[in-house]
Amino acid sequence: MSHSQLKQKALSRESVRKEYEELEPEFHLLREMLRARKEAGLSQADVAERMGTKPPAVTRLESSLTSGRHSPSIATLKKYAEAVGCHLEIKLVH
């Protein structure tokens, strides 16, 4: 079974689909972070150095967004954004 087939099968269950949809903001933020890091041509180690931390901290930051178990602070997200040459923008949208 391929990944897309497995995903489709899992998302056919209402409870799984609901949980998946609730994580969309985190997934969106992670995609944006990874895109910005890639466009900057930086590794996690490079970002960590620029943030003044160690590479495992950046790994945890990026992976925490897929689990929904940990919400990074705004200060941490701001440091990450600056490390990859961006700025953090937070919006409330109707």
C-alpha positions in Angstrom: 0.0 0.0 0.0 1.4 3.4 -1.0 1.6 6.4 1.3 -1.2 8.2 -0.5 -3.4 5.1 -0.4 -2.8 4.7 3.3 -3.5 8.4 3.9 -6.7 8.2 1.9 -7.8 5.1 3.9 -7.1 6.8 7.2 -8.8 10.0 6.3 -11.9 8.1 5.3 -12.5 7.7 9.1 -14.2 10.7 10.5 -12.2 10.8 13.7 -8.9 10.7 11.9 -10.0 13.3 9.4 -11.1 15.7 12.2 -7.7 15.3 14.0 -5.8 15.8 10.7 -7.8 19.0 9.9 -7.2 20.4 13.3 -3.5 20.1 12.8 -3.6 22.1 9.5 -2.3 25.4 11.0 0.7 23.5 12.4 1.3 21.7 9.1 1.0 25.0 7.2 3.6 26.7 9.5 6.0 23.8 9.2 5.7 23.9 5.4 6.5 27.7 5.5 9.4 27.2 7.8 10.9 24.4 5.7 10.4 26.4 2.5 12.1 29.4 4.0 15.1 27.3 5.3 15.5 25.6 1.9 15.3 28.9 0.0 17.9 30.3 2.4 20.1 27.3 1.6 20.5 26.5 5.3 20.7 23.2 7.2 19.2 22.7 10.6 22.7 23.1 12.0 23.1 26.4 10.2 19.8 27.7 11.6 20.7 26.5 15.1 24.0 28.4 15.0 22.2 31.5 13.9 19.6 31.1 16.6 22.3 30.5 19.3 21.2 27.0 20.0 22.1 23.4 19.1 20.9 21.5 16.0 18.7 19.0 18.0 16.7 22.0 19.2 15.9 23.0 15.6 15.0 19.4 14.8 12.6 19.3 17.8 11.1 22.7 16.8 10.4 21.5 13.3 9.1 18.1 14.3 7.0 19.4 17.2 4.7 21.1 14.7 3.8 17.7 13.2 2.9 16.2 16.5 0.7 18.9 17.9 2.1 18.1 21.3 4.2 21.2 21.7 3.6 24.8 20.7 6.8 26.8 20.2 6.8 30.3 21.7 6.5 33.4 19.6 10.0 34.3 20.6 11.4 31.0 19.3 9.5 31.3 16.0 10.8 34.9 15.7 14.4 33.7 16.2 13.9 31.0 13.6 12.4 33.4 11.1 15.3 35.8 11.5 17.8 32.9 11.2 16.4 32.1 7.8 16.2 35.7 6.7 12.5 36.3 7.2 10.3 38.0 9.7 7.5 36.5 11.7 4.0 37.7 10.8 1.0 36.6 12.9 -2.6 37.2 11.8 -6.1 36.5 13.0 -8.2 35.8 10.0 -12.0 35.5 9.8 
